[in-house]
Amino acid sequence: MMISRRTLLQAGASVIGIAAADLALAQSYPNRVVRIIVPAGPGGPTDVFARLIAQRLGPAIGGDAIAENRPGAGGAIAAKYVAGAAADGHTLLLGNTSTLATIPALAKTPDYDPVAAFAPVANIADSFSVLAMPSSSPVNSVKELIAYAKANPRKLNFGSAGQGNFTHLVAELFKLRAGIEIVHIPFRGVADAANAMLAGQVDLIFGNQNVTVPQVEAGRFKALAVTSARRTKNLPNVPTMAEAGMDDFVVTSFFGIVAPAGTNAAIIAKLNAAINEALRAQEINASIVKLGSEPSIGSPQDFAMLIADDFRRWSTVAKSTTVKID
């Protein structure tokens, strides 16, 4: 089939027209306050990250941005609210691994698809877990831990911040990959799990840096490995899980901005550029590190891949274990 020159010119003019319309839309955006919906109450890392970004985002895009807390159902209430909002860039979600991966993967009746319901804007920060045991434990490496657990099924236990929490899921993934059986003991928070380990009631935890590093430095815990791709500045002598013998075991928890699906690509690009610029600011960078995370600068496509990969990973864990959340 031969396509005429006139048809090609018309198609080209149409593309140019769409591009011009997108550019005009981005230039006129925002025309009211941009709300960053926080799926948690005030004070936690998700809330702090949202306020740090809102403070910088407004001036960068020529408008005002605020953080608005909508806690409940582990973050699902906020996620569903943003998924159903107008796709005009004025309602955003400060999502995290819970809202954009584990809740929809583990819920008995998931109410939203994190890949289809949102347009990824920008990842903000990544955190990881530290596999820690009491300093008095005779186990000194991941290989020794796996060997002991295989020789003594269900004799060891691990503490977490609750059923379906990230600290629980990392351990479940470790159990699957290592082929071991260790008993889960849920607590109300990872700090409670760490305190129980100090009291001799828990054998190991996959805790965040804020909880584990001070105890390692004080000599109360020993860190066997970190779940990040590279060694951390806070624990430079502690191997990654891959270095410790668990190939391809890189498990991080992310925080990032998403918009409702269908949001114009030019608006997404404008937001992404502004957020990445904010992350380069020294004070923002330092605040993120202080909260036990690392800043993450990338494209919307990078963040989309991260969300899809994590959702796929935790869906596999859900199918391979009895872990479910209501």
N, C-alpha and C positions, 0 to 999 in steps of 0.2 A: 504494500500500500504506500503510495507516494503522498507525502505531506507537503502542501503548498507553502510557498514563502510567506504568503499572507497569513496562513494559519500559525506559522512559527512566530511571526511578528505579533500577532494577537496574543499568543500564549506568553511571549516575552513581556508584552505590555501589562498583561494581567499579573504576572509575578512582580513586576516593578510596582504596580499599583498596590498589591498586598504588602510589599516591603515598606512602601511609603506610609501606608495606613498603620502598620505596626510601629514604625518610628514615631509617627504622630501620637499614637496612643501612649507609648512609653514616655514621650516628652510631656504629655499632659498629666501623667501619673506621678504622685497621688493627688487626688482632688478632695480627700478628707483624711482623717486620722487612720493610720495603719495600726491595726491591733495584732500583737503577737500573743496568741492564746497559749497559756502555760498549763500543761496537764497535771499540775501539782500545786500544793499550797505554797505560801511564801517561805523563803529561807533556804530551800534545798538547791543543789547544783543546777537543776533545770530552770528554776525561777531566777537564780542569779545570772545564768547565761542569757536568759531572755531580756533581763533588764540591762545588762551590759550592751547587748546588740541594739536594743531599742534606743538607748541613749545616743549611739553613734549613727544609727540607721536614718532617723528622721532628717537631720541636717544633710546627710549624704544624698538623699533622694529628693530634697527640696520640700519637705513636709514635716509632719509630726508622727512619731511612733510611740506606742505605749505597750507595756506588758500587762496582760489581764489574766488572772488566775481562774481556772475552771477545773478544780480537782474532782476526783471521784472515779470509782471503778478502775483504779490503777492507771488512769490516764485515758481510758476509752471514751469517757464523756466528752472530753475536749477534742479528741480525734474525730469523733462522729460529728461534732458541731462544726468543725472546720471543713470536713469533707462535704457537708451540706451547704456551706456558705457560697455566696456569689464568687465566681472565678474572676475577680477583678483586681486581685493583689492587695486588697485592703484588709483581708482577714487571713492571717498566717498561723501556723502551728509551730511551736518550739517542740518538735518531736524528739523522741529518744528511742533506744533499742526496745523498751517496753511497749510504747505506743505504736511503733512502726514495724515491729517484728514479732516479739514474743507473745504479746496479748492476742493478736489475730491468729498466730500460729498455734497457740495452746488452748484457746477458748473452745469450750464445748460447742457453742453456737456463735461464731465470730460475726460481728455486725458490720465489718468493713474489710475491704481488701487493701492493704497498705500500698501495694504497687499500682492498682487501678484507681484508687480514690484520690491520690495526691500527685501534684507536680513538684518534684524535688527542686529546691532552690540552692541550698548550700549546707554542707556539713560544717559544723562549728568546732567540735572538739571530740576527741576519742579518749577513752580511758580503758584500762585493762585490769586484770586480776593478778594477785600474787598468791601462789600456792604456798601456804605457810603451815608449819607445825610447831608444837611447843619446843623450846630449845632443849628440853630434857629427853625428847624422843630419840631413840637409837637410829631412826631412819635419817639418812643424810642426803638422799638424792631421789629423783623421780623414779629411777630404775629400781632402787631399793624399796620404795613405797609400793610400786606395782608388784614386785616379787613377794613382799610380805602380804599384801592384800590377796594375792592368788593363793598363797599357802594358808591363809586364814580368812576364808570367806565370811563377810558380814561381822568380823570382829572389830574392824575400824569403823568410825563414824565421821561425818562431816557436818559442820554447822553452816546455816545460810540465813539470809534475811527474810525467809519465808517461802512458802510454796509458790513456784513459778517465778520467783525473783531471779534476776540475772545471776546472783551468787549461787543460787540453786542449780540453774541450768548449766553453768560452766562445769560444775562438778558432775552433773548427769552426762554431759558430753565426754568428760574425762573417763567416766566409768565405761561408757560405750566403746570409746577408742582403745582403752587399756584392757577391756574384757575382765573387769573386776566387779565385786559386789561390796560396797560400803554403805552404811546406813545413814539416811538423811535425818538430821535433827533441825527442824525449822525454828527460828527465833523471830522476834519482832523487828530486828534490825541487825546489820552486820556487826555493829559495835557490841550488841548483846552476845552474838555468837563468839566474838573474839574474847569477851570477858569469860564466857563459859570455857573457852580453851585455856585461858589463864588459870581457871579454877580446876582444870583437869577433867572436865566433863566432855570435852570435844577433842578429837584427834587431829583434825585438819580443817582448814577453811580456804576458800578462794575469795580473798577479801580485796577491797580497793586499797590504793596507796595510803590514803589518809588514815586508815585504821591499822594497816599492817606495818608500814615503814617505821613509825615511832617505836613499835614493839620489837622490831628487828634490831633497830639501833640501840635499844635498851637491853638487848640480850635475852629477852623473854621468848621471842619467836625465832625460828630459823626459816628463811625463805628458800624453798627448793627450786622455784622457777617463776617466771612471769609469762603471761599469755600474750604479750605483745610481739610484734615481728622483730623488734630490736631490743637490746638491753636498755634499761631505763637509767637516767642520770642519778636517780635516787638510790638505785641498787645496782651499781655498775658491775659488781662481782657475781651477781645472780644470773644464771643462764636463762635463755628463753626456753619455752617448752620444746621447741624444735631442737635446740642445742642439747637439751636434756634427754633426747631420744624419742620425743613425740612428734614425728614429722607432720607438717601441715596443721599444727595445732596453734593457730593464731586466732584468738577470740578477744574482740574488743567491744566496748559499749560506746555507742555514738550519741551525740546530741546535734540536732540540725534543724534547719527551717524548711518547711514544706508549705505549699499553697494548694488550694483545691484544684483537682484535675481540670484541665481546660483553660487554665490561666495563660494569657498571651505570652509567647516566648520572649518577646522584647521586654516585658515587665519582669519576667524571671531573670533575664540577663542583667537588667538594671539592678535588681535586688542582690543578685549574686556578686556583682562587682563591688557594691557598697559594703556587703558583709565581709568579703575577703579583705577589703581595705581596712575595715575595723579590726579584723583579726591581726593585721600587721602592726597595729598600735601597741607600743611597749606595755602600757598599763593594762590593756585588755589581755594581752599575751600573758603577763605576769599573774593576773587574776585567775585565768584558766588553769595555769600550772599550779597555783596555790590550792585549787580545788581538786588536785590529784588527776588532772587530765592534760592533754596536749592539744594545742590549736591545730585545726585541720583546714587547709586552704585548697580548694579545688573547684571543679565545674559542676553544674547541675547534673551532667551525665555521670560524673564520678560518684556523686551522692546517690543517684538512681541505682547504680550498680551495687553500691554498698547495701542499700535497703533491700533490694531483690535477693542478694546473696544471703543476708542475715535471715530474711523471712524464709528462704528455702532451707537454710541450715536448721532453724528451730522447728520448722515443720517436720523435718526428718527426725529430730529428737522426739517430737510429740508422737510420731508414728511408731518409734522404736522403744518408747517407755510408757509408763502409766501416768506421766506428768500431765495434768490437765488443770485449768483454772476455770472458775465459773464465769 
